């Protein structure tokens, strides 16, 4: 799972450097899910919350939907069921 984390982090860096806000938010979404499954669900949830904030207003409803779904999974892994 760590290669996935490295690739998602690299994609996030590249998208941010290019000024591609939507792609950066998507990369952060993937990074959040990977981090959550790699044993740090609270850290993953923070990435996902950030991604949700970035995606709002970008006109990418599918990416926003996935970010919310992945956040719910990260919160499940933490044990937060509210």
C-alpha positions in Angstrom: 0.0 0.0 0.0 3.0 2.3 0.5 3.7 2.7 -3.2 0.1 3.9 -3.6 0.7 6.5 -0.9 3.9 7.7 -2.6 2.2 8.0 -6.0 -0.8 9.8 -4.5 1.4 12.2 -2.7 3.5 12.8 -5.8 0.3 13.4 -7.9 -0.8 15.9 -5.3 2.5 17.7 -5.4 2.5 17.8 -9.2 -1.0 19.0 -9.5 -0.4 21.8 -6.9 2.8 22.9 -8.8 0.8 23.0 -12.0 -2.0 25.0 -10.4 -4.5 22.3 -11.2 -7.0 22.7 -8.3 -9.4 19.9 -9.3 -6.6 17.4 -10.0 -4.9 18.3 -6.7 -8.2 17.8 -4.8 -8.7 14.5 -6.5 -5.2 13.4 -5.7 -5.7 14.4 -2.1 -8.9 12.3 -2.1 -7.0 9.3 -3.2 -4.2 10.0 -0.7 -6.7 10.2 2.1 -8.2 6.8 1.3 -4.8 5.2 0.9 -3.6 6.7 4.2 -6.8 5.5 6.0 -6.3 2.0 4.8 -2.6 2.0 5.5 -3.4 2.3 9.2 -3.8 6.0 9.8 -7.6 6.6 9.3 -7.7 9.8 11.3 -4.9 11.3 9.1 -6.7 10.0 6.0 -10.0 11.6 7.2 -8.2 15.0 7.5 -6.9 14.7 4.0 -10.5 13.9 2.8 -12.0 16.8 4.7 -9.5 19.1 3.1 -10.3 17.6 -0.3 -14.0 18.1 0.2 -13.4 21.8 1.0 -11.2 22.1 -2.1 -13.8 20.3 -4.4 -16.8 22.4 -3.3 -17.5 24.9 -6.0 -15.1 23.3 -8.6 -17.9 21.8 -10.6 -16.7 18.2 -10.1 -19.7 16.5 -8.5 -18.4 13.0 -9.0 -15.1 13.7 -7.3 -17.0 15.4 -4.4 -19.2 12.4 -4.1 -16.3 10.0 -3.9 -14.5 12.2 -1.3 -17.6 12.0 0.9 -17.9 8.3 0.5 -14.2 7.8 1.3 -14.5 10.1 4.3 -17.3 7.9 5.6 -15.0 4.8 5.2 -12.1 6.5 7.0 -14.4 7.5 9.9 -15.7 3.9 10.0 -12.1 2.8 10.4 -11.6 5.3 13.2 -14.8 4.0 14.9 -16.7 7.3 14.5 -20.2 6.3 13.6 -22.0 9.6 14.2 
